[in-house]
Amino acid sequence: MSGNLAGRVGRWSARHRRTAVLGWLAFVALALLVGRLVPQGELTPAEQSVGAPAQARQILDARGWEEPASEMVLVQRAPGVDEAAATAALTDVVETLRRTPEATDVVSPLDGAPLLSADGRSALVTFDVTGDREDAGERIPAIAGALAAVADRHEGVRVEQFGDTSADLALDETLDADFRRAELLSIPITLVVLLVTFGAVVAALVPLVFALTAFLAALGLLSLTSQVWHVDQTAQIVMLLIGLAVGVDYSLFYLKREREERARGAGPVDALDVAAATSGRSVLVSGITVVVAMAGMFLTGFSVFTGVASATILVVAVSVLGSLTVLPATMASLGDRVEKGRIPFLRRRDAGPGRFWPAVLGAVLRRPLVAALTAGAALVALAVPALAMDLRSEGVEDLPQDLAVIQTYDRITEAFPGGPAPAQVVVEAPDVTAPEVQAAIADLRARALATGQANEPIGVETDDAGTVAVVSVPLVGDGEEQASRDALATLADDVVPATVGALDGVRAVVSGSTAYSVAFDELMAERTPWVFGFVLVLAFGLLLVSFRSVTVAVTAIVLNLLSVAAAYGAMVLVFQEGVGGSLIGLDSTGAIVNWIPLFLFVVLFGLSMDYHVFILSRIREGHDRGLPTRTAVAQGITSSAGVVTSAAVIMVFVFLTFVTLSMTSMKQIGLGLAVAVLLDATVVRAVLLPAVMRLLGAANWYLPRWLRRLPQLRHQPVPGAAVPAPHTAGEESPALAGTRD
């Protein structure tokens, strides 16, 4: 065991429990203090964008562009209401806004601005919120109250406000409530599953408390790493999600193995030594695999992804460190008191795998070909819909459609296509007010409208220094459909180069939400193969070194890819085809948000390896003791089935809490993760894996002669530890029946 780092660290921890526990608590406290003293590095607007939109943002930032908080008011008469009533309401809105101290720069059709809809039923009034954009939300309620009073005075005419600031206020309130609910639900759900798993309060609390302390420590340290890789709120949400999952999993693997050895007669010291040498090593390999998978996101070149990757890697690394150091010390300190708080009617599960999984495994090993073909065909059938996956950028359709502000946005979009989210041409020049630049901007406006792919109102804003102008050009379509993309291409490739782009010393870049979607899609198309290749190659190498078998490494990767593909297929069935959509509160079907498939791949590949490494370690452990492959497979899977099931149930329920959120993208993430983990822990690990290994036999451990110089990591327990047995004395396990050579 001299080469088993996890075993050595675990034994040291168990024998220096006071130092280990106090050291961990001091580490967590210090990390939290760092988090309080060092502000997190937040993503800048330019870092949150890619391609031409990122270049446009960099130009604006370099010029000190301070964009005001702009809002608009829709004044729309209902059918049957005469034009005079609408004009009276419009006049009231304009006069009210001009009297309101919090509003400035009011523009309306009454001033001759092209802010009337084609059918004449709708008008827009635009204005800016006074003061800084950062605290504009504090002044929105006063404006909203004044406009509500106007609406009350004009029956039959809609008077509704929309803008980035007012929308953010409404969305933040809803989404914050969503995420708080998900976070609050995940902890009690985890505790309930752990109580059922262990049947004792203390044993259930150990993994949960460990996971939470590891998350808090990582959250504090995030303030340091975010100085290099800036993060946003998404990174912290993913950090909690993954941190809770792996923290509970790692401690669950460790605690279950120690309890299992104690139930089989091993002494306290030997039981902890076995757990450190086996489960501790599995945790180390698994953690490194998750880190490798998440590191693939650095290859995307997208700062949001690198922030998520750095935060996830940090929480996984802290969880691995804690599981190898403080967990053995905690269990050594508690001893058999970990069984305190036994819950009536919940039997002990430490002594064996129960009856269900041995029965399933017995059937699989008796008919491995049938089992492999059946399970494989089921997963392939579920994965087939993924071939028709349609991707789109995250947009308004992903937000809660029952919010008044979203309904107002839809009405504005219908009356003024492209108006709420226009393309923006950022023009940089020594003097954008020069006659030739102004003439080129006017030409741009005329040519854009002449294409039939742009709409009024086309607006122009200039900075105080006269070095930057932003031309807003509403495009046809909804911003995501092909018509909008074609209009963007016409604007960027034809109109801009022929007008402002043709002037010497002038730089013109096209930005906006549609431009961002196109740029992001191009970036993902370019980088995704590199991310997949990086993760697969490094995971293969890690598994090859860990298990000294080409076959095991290839099998693990293929099975992981199969479960990920099945999750993709399930997402397409639900979110594109609408199968069962009403059960998760899905209002309408559409496409898959374009960043989710890559995100799910790296997360699922890492998390799936948790179970695979744990199970394979038990199988390899038996093989290293000289058991026949078929017996090692049966024993390894039956002995690990219970803990893998418990860990998977926790993950599935935690991920399903995200299905309850309002945003479609969060529903897609939650369902994709939950389905993949469920399939991975049941169909893949309990049926397909043993069936394939049973069919391969001795070929499972194939290692070419030229690779035998790889480091040799032993999987057997420490000398003197109890040898695990999958059945009670004098009885043959159903899972082993018929598997002897």
N, C-alpha and C positions, 0 to 999 in steps of 0.2 A: 504493500500500500504506500510505498514511499513516493510513488508518482501521483498519488491522488491528492491534489491540492485541497479539494473540498473536504476530504476526510481529515486531513491534518488540521485545517482551520476549525472544523467542527469539533474535533476532540479538544483542541486548545480552548475553545469557547466553553465547552461543557466543564472543563476543569478550572476555568477562571471565570466562573459565571458572574461574580460581582463586577469584575473589571469590564466584562463584555456588556452587561446590561447598563451599567452606569455610563460606559463609553458611548453606547448607542443613544441613550437619552441626551447626553451632552452634545452629540453630533446633531441630533434633531433640533435641539434648542439653539445651537449655534447657527444652523442652516436657517431657522426661522428668523433669527436676529439679523442675519445677512439680508434676508428678504425684506425686512422692515427698513434697513438702512440704505440698501442699494435699490434705486428705482429700476423697474424692468425696462428693457430696451424695446420700445414699441415699433411696429412696422410703420414706415412712412407711406404716404399715398403712392409714391413712385414704386416702392418695393412691393406693394400690393397689386401692381399692374405688370404687364409684359408687353414686349414688342413696341409698336408705334405709340400706344397710349402711355407706356412708361416713359418714352422719350419726351412726349408732350408734357407729362407731369414734371419731368426734370427741367424742362425749359421754364415752366411756370415757377417752379421752386427757385431756380437760379435767379429769376428776375424779381423775386419777392412778391409774386402775384398773390394777393389776398382776395379770394373769391368770397363775395358776400353770401349770406344765407338768403337765397331767393325762394320766394313762394308764389303761388298762383291761386286765383279764385275762379272757380267755374260758376258762371251764371247761365242757367239753362232753363228755358221755359218748357213746361209740360205741353203735350199735344192739346190743342183747344184753347190755350192761353194766348191772348193777342200780343202783338209785338210791343205795344205801348207799355204793358205791364212789365215786360222783360227789360225795356229801356229804363223804366222807373227804378227797377231793382238794381240794374247796372249802375245807374247814377248814384243811388244810395250807397252801393258798395264803394265806389270811387271816393265819394265825399267822406264816408266813414273812415276809410283807410288814411286819407290825407289828414284827418283830425286825430288819428291815433298816433301818439308819440313813438310807439315801437315800430311803426312802418314808415318807409321812405321810398323815393323813386317809383312812385305809382305810375303804371302805364296801362292804358285801356283803349278799346276801340273808339271811345269818345275823343281821344287825342289823335285819331287817324291811324293808329297802329293796326296792322293786319291780324287782328285777334278775334275775328268772327269765323264761325264754322261755315262750311260750304252750304249747309241747309238753312243757315240763318237762325237756328234755334239756340245756339250756344255761343257764349262770349267768354274770353279769358281776361282777367285783370292780373298783371304781374306786379310784384313789389319786392323790395329787399327789407330784411329785418335789420334794425339799427344795431350798432355795436359790433363786437367781435363775433365771428361765426361760431367759435367754440362754445360760447355761452348764450347763443341765440335761443336755445330751448327755454330759457328762463322768461323770455319775452313773448313766446308763442301763445300762452294762455290768455293774455290780455287781448291779443289780436283775434284769437278764436272766439272769445266772448263777444267782442264787438260785432264780428261777422254773424254770430248766432242770433244776435238781436236783429240784424238786417234780415236774416232769413225769416224770422218770426213776423216781420212786417210785410212780407210779400208772399202771399199764398199762391201756390201754383208755379213758383219759380225756385229752382234749386240754387242755393248759395253755399258752395262747399269749397273748403281750402285744401290744397295739396302742395307739398314741397318736401325737399330732403329732410329739413328739420322737423316739420310736423309729422312726417311719416316715421322718422326715426323715434320720435317720442312715443307714438302709438305702438310701433313694433317692439321697441325695447321693453315696454311694459308687459306685452304679451309674451315675448320670447324669454325674458328674465323669469317670469312666472313658470314657463315651461321647463326651463333648465333647473330651476330650484326644485320643482316637483320631481324631475328625473333624478337629481342628486339625492333628494330625501328618500325617494323610493328605493334606490339602489342599495342603500345601507341596510334597512330592515329586511329586504328580500335576501340579501347575502347572509344576514344573521339567521334568518329562519332556515335556510338551506343548510347552514353549518350546524344548527341545533339538531336538525333531522339526521345529518350525517354522523355526528358524534354522540348525540343523545345526552350531552352534558353541557352546562352553561360555560364553564371555564374553558373547556376544549374548543367550544365554538367561538369564544371571544378572542382567543389567542391569534388566529389568522386575521380576523377583522381588525383588531387593534394594531397588529403588525402592519397590515396593508395601509391603514390610515396614517400611521406614523411615517412610513416610507414615503407616502404621497406628500405629506406636509414637509418632510425634509427636502424632497425633490423640488417642491414648489418654492421653497426658500432659495435653493441653489439656482433655480431658474433665473433669478435676478442677475447672477453672474454670467451664465451662458448666454443670456439674451443680450448682453452687451456685444456679443459677436454675431449671433443669429437672432435677429429681432423676432418677436412673437406677437400674436394677437390673441383674442379671446378663444379662438378655435383651438389653439395649442393647449390652453389650460383645460378645456373640456375634454379633449382627446387624452390629455395627461391623466385626468381623473379616471376616465373610462378604462384605459389600459393599465394604469397603476393599480386600481382596485382589482382588476382581473388577475394580473400576474402576481400581485402581492398575496392575494388569497390563495391562488394556485400553488405558489412556491411553498408557502407555509403549510398548506393542506398536504402536499406531497410529503413534506418532512414529518409532520405530526402523525399522519396516518401510518407511515412506515415505522416510526418509533413505537406507536401504540400496537401495531401489528406484531412487532418483535416481542414486546412485553407480554402480549396475550399468549404468545407461543412459548413462554417460559424463559426468555432471555432476561438477564439482570439489567438494572438501570443503565450501567455503564456500557455493557455490550449492545443494548438496544440503541443507545444514542450513537455509538460507533458505527453500527450498521446503517442507521439513517444518514449519518454524515457522509459515509463512504459511498452510498448508493443514491438516495434521493438528493443529497447535497450536490453530488456530481451531476445528476440529471438537471438540477436547477441551474448549475453553472453553464452546462452545454446549451440548455434551452435559452437562457438569458442571452448568451452570446449570439445565438441564432436570431432572436428577436432584434437585437441590436443591428446585426448584419442586414436583416430585412428592412428595418426602418432607415438604415444608412443609405439605402438605394434612393430615397427621396431627395438626397442632396444632388443627385444627378439631374433632377428635373430643371434646375436653374430657376425655380420659382420660389421666392422668398417665403411665401406663406407655407409651402411644403417643407422648406428647410427649417422653419421655426417649429412646425409640428414634429419633424423628425428629431430635432435636438431635444425638445421637451420630452418626447417619448423615450428616447435613448437614456435620458437622465433618470427618469422614474424607474425604468427597468434596471439600470445599473445599480441604483440605490436599493431596489428590492432584492437583487441578487446579493449585494453586499450584506444587507441585513439578514437574509435567510441563512447565509453561511456563518454569520457571527452571533447575532443576538438570539436567533431562534434556538440553537442548541443550548445556549445559556439559560434561556427562559424555561425550556423543557426540563433541563437539569435542576433548576431551582424549584419548579413545581412538582417534579416527580409524579407520583401517583395522584397527587392532589389535582392534576389536570382533569380527573374524572369527577370533581366536585360539581354539585348541582345537577345530579342525574335527573332526567326528565322521565316521568312514568310513561309506560306504554311504548317507549322507544328503546328497542333492544340494542345491545352492543353490537357493533359491526366490525370490530377490530380483529376478531378471531378468524374470519374467513370471508370469501367473496359472496356468500349467500347462495341461492339456488338458481336465480334467473340467468346470470351471465354464464355460469358453467353449463347450463342446459343449452343456451344459444350456441356457445362455443363448441359443445359436443356435436351438435348438428352440423355446424360449419366444417369441422375437421373430418367428420365422416363423409361429407359430400363437398369437398373443397371446390371442385370445378363448377358444380351447380351453384354454390354460394357465390363464387367469384363472378360468374357470368350474370347471375341475377342481380347482385348488388351493383356491379359495373354497368349493366344495362340501365338500371334505374337511375344512376347518377348521370350517365350520358344522356338519357332521355330528358332529364331535368335541365341539363346543360344546353341542349339543342336550341331552345329559344334565345340563348345569348347570341347566336349568330345573327339575329335580327335586331340586336341592340342599337337603339337610336340615341345619340348623345346630343345634349344641348347645354348651353350655359345656364347657370343659376339666375333666375329672374323673378319678376313679380308673381308669376304663377306658382312659385314655390312657397309664397307667404300665405298666411291665413286669409282665405278669401272672404271670411265673414266680417273682417274689419272694415269700418266705414271708410277709412283712408284708402284702402285698396280698391273698394268699389268706386270711390271718386276717381282714382287713377284710371280705372277701366273706362269710365265715362269720358274722361278727358282724352284718352287714347282713341276712343271711337269717334269723337267729334273732331279731334285734331291729331291725325295719325303722325306718330313720331315726335309729337310735341313735348311730352314729359321727359323723354330721354333722347335728345337729338345727337347727331354726330357733331363733333367739334373740330374745327380746323384752327389749330394754334399757329399763328403767324408771328415769327420773330424777325425783327429788322432794326437797323439803327434808328429809324423813325417811321413807325407805322402810320403816322398821320400825314406823311408826304403824299403829294397829289398822285404820283404814280402807284403807290401802294393802295391808296383809297380807290383809285380807278380799277385796280386789279381785284380788290375785294368786291366792288360793285359788279364787275364782270363775272366773278365767281358766283355771286348770287343769281345773276341773270341766267348763266349757263346751267346752274344746278336746277333751277326751276324749269328750264327749257327741256331738260332730260325727261321730265315727267316722273322722276324718281325721288324728288324732294318736294317738300310742302312748306307753306308759310306757317308760322312766322319765322323768318331767318333774321337772327339778331346778331349784333356786333358789340363786343365790349373791349375797351382798351385800358391798359394800365396807366397810372398817373405819369410815368416816365415816358410813355409813348413808344416803348420798345416791344410790346407784345399786344396782339389783338386776338381775341377768340371769337370765331364766327360759328354760331350755332345753326346747324342745318337739319331740320327734321326730315327723316327718311321715311319712305313708304314701308308698309308692313308693321309688324309688331316688335321689331328690333332683333328677333331671333330667326324668323323664317327666311327662306331663300331670297325672297323679294328684297328684304332689308340688306342682306349680304351683297346681292347684286348691285343695289343702289350704292352701298359703301364702296364697292369696287369701281363703279363709275366715277364717284366723287374723288376717290384717292388716286386712281390711275389715269383719269381723263381730265376732269374739271380742274382740280388743284394744279397739276403740272402745267396746264395751259393758261393759268391765270396768275395767282400769287407765286406759284412755284417757278414761273418763268423769269422772275425778276432777279437780277444779280444782287447778292448780299442779303437775300430774303430766304428764310427757312420756314417751310410749312409742313406740319405733321397733322395727320387726321387721327382723332381720338374719339372717345365716346363708348357707350356700352356695347354696341355692335362691333366696333373695332377691337375692343377688348376680347369679345367672344371669338372672333376670327383669329386673333393673335394667340390666344390661349390654346385653341384647337391645333394650330400649327405647331406650337411648342410641344404639346403633348404627343402629337404624331411623330415628332422628331425624337423626343427623349424617352418615350415609353419603352421601346425595344431595348434601350440601354439599361433602363431600370430593371426590367425583367431579367435581362441577361446577367447583370451584376448580382442580383439577389440569388438567382438560380445557381450560378457558378460558385459563389462563395458559400452558399448553403450546402452544395454538393461537397465542396472541400472540407467543410467543418464536419459534416456527417461521416465522410470518408475517414477522417482522422479519428473521430470519436468511436466509430464502430468497426473500423478496419475491414470494410466490405464495400465493394463497388455496387453490389446488388442492393444492399440495404439503402445506400444513399440514393440510388436511382429510383427504387421503389417509393421511398419517402417523398421525393420530389414529385413523382407522377401522381401519387395519391393526393398530395396537397393541391396540385393543380386541378385535379378532378373535383375536389370539394369546392375550390374557388369558382370553377366554371359552373358547378351546380348552383352556387349562390347567385352568380350572375343571371343564370336562367330563371331562377325564382324571382329575382327583381324585375326582369322583363315581363314575366307572366303577370305580376301584380301591378307594376307601375306603367307598363305600356299596354297590356291587354286587359287590365282591370280585374283579373281573377282574384276574388276575395278582397278587393280594394275597400269595399264598404265596411269590412270588419276592422280596418285600421283607420277609419275616418278619412279615407282618401276621397276628395271631392270630385276629381277628374283625373283622367289618364293623360300621359304625355310621354316624355322621353326621360332617360337617365341623365342626371346632372353630370357634366363632362369630367369633373375631377374625381368622382366617386370610384369608378372602376380601378384606377391606379392606386388610390388610397386604400381601398379594400384589399387589393392584392398584397401590398406590403404588410398591412396589419394582420390579415388572415394567415399569410404565410408564416409570419412570426408566431402568432398565437397557436396555430395548428401544430407547430413543432413542439410546443409545450407537451402535448399529449404523446406525440410520436416519440420524442426522445425518452419520456418517462416509461412508456410501454416497451420500447426497444431496449432500454437499459435493463429492464427486468428479464426480457428474453435473452439478451446477451449474457446477463448474469448467470442464468441457468446453463447456457451453452458453455461458458467459461468453466463451470463446475463439472463439465463432462456429460451433461444430459443430452440425449438425442434431440435434434432440432424440433421434431414434432412435439416432444414432451416439453421442451423449453418454451415453445410458442404457447402451448396450452397453459402451462404454469404461469408464465409471465403475464398473459392477458387476464386470466382469472384473478390473479393476485392484485392487478392494477385496475381492474374494471370498475370497482366500487369508487375509488378515489377519482378516477377520470370522469365517471358519471357525475359525481358530486360537483367537481370543478366545472364541468360543462353546463350543468343546470344553473349554477351561479352566473356564469357568463351569459347564458341564453336569456335569463330573466333580466339581468342588468341591461343587456343590449335591447331587449324588448321595451324597456321603459322609454327608449328613444323613439320607438314607433308611436308613442302617445303624444309626441311633440307636434306642434302646429306646422313647422316647416317640412315641406316634402323632402328636401335633401336629408334632413335628420331621420325621417321615416325610412328613406332608402338605406342609409347607413345602418340603422338599427336592425332592419329586416335582413339585410345582407349578412351582417355579422352573426345574427342569431341563427339564421338558417345554416350558414356555413359551419358554425361551431356544433350545432345539433347533429348535422350529418356527419361531421368529422368524428365526433365522439361515439357515434352509434354505428351507422352503416360502414364508415371507412375503417375505424379502429377495431370494432367488434366483429365485423363480418369480412370485409374485403381484405384487410391486412392479414389476419390469420389464414384466410383461404389462400392468398397468394404465397405466403411464406410456407404453408403446408405443401403447395404444389411445387415450389422451388426446392424444398428440402435442403440438402447440403450446399446447393448453389447459392443459398442466402449469404454464405460467408466467403464468397469468391473474392480473392484479392490477388491480382497479378504479381508475379515474382518481383517485378521491378518496383512495385509499390510497398514491398514488405519492410522497407527501411523507415516507413512512417512510424511516428511515436506510438508506442503500445500503451493504451490506457486500460487498466483492468476494471472489470465491472463486478467482481465477486465481493461479498461482504468481508469484513475484517475477520482474521482468524479468531475462532472461538465463539463467533456469533451464531445464533440459532439459524439453521438452514430453513428457509421458508418451505412450507408444504401446503399444497392447495387442498388438502383433505384431512380429515381427522384420522387418528391412528386406527388401522385395521379396516379402513374403507377406501375404496377407489373413487376418485373424483369422476363424475360423469363426463367432465371435459376431457379426461385422459383416457377414457375407455376407448379402446380400438386405435390408440395412437402409438403404441409401443412398437419399436423396430422388431 
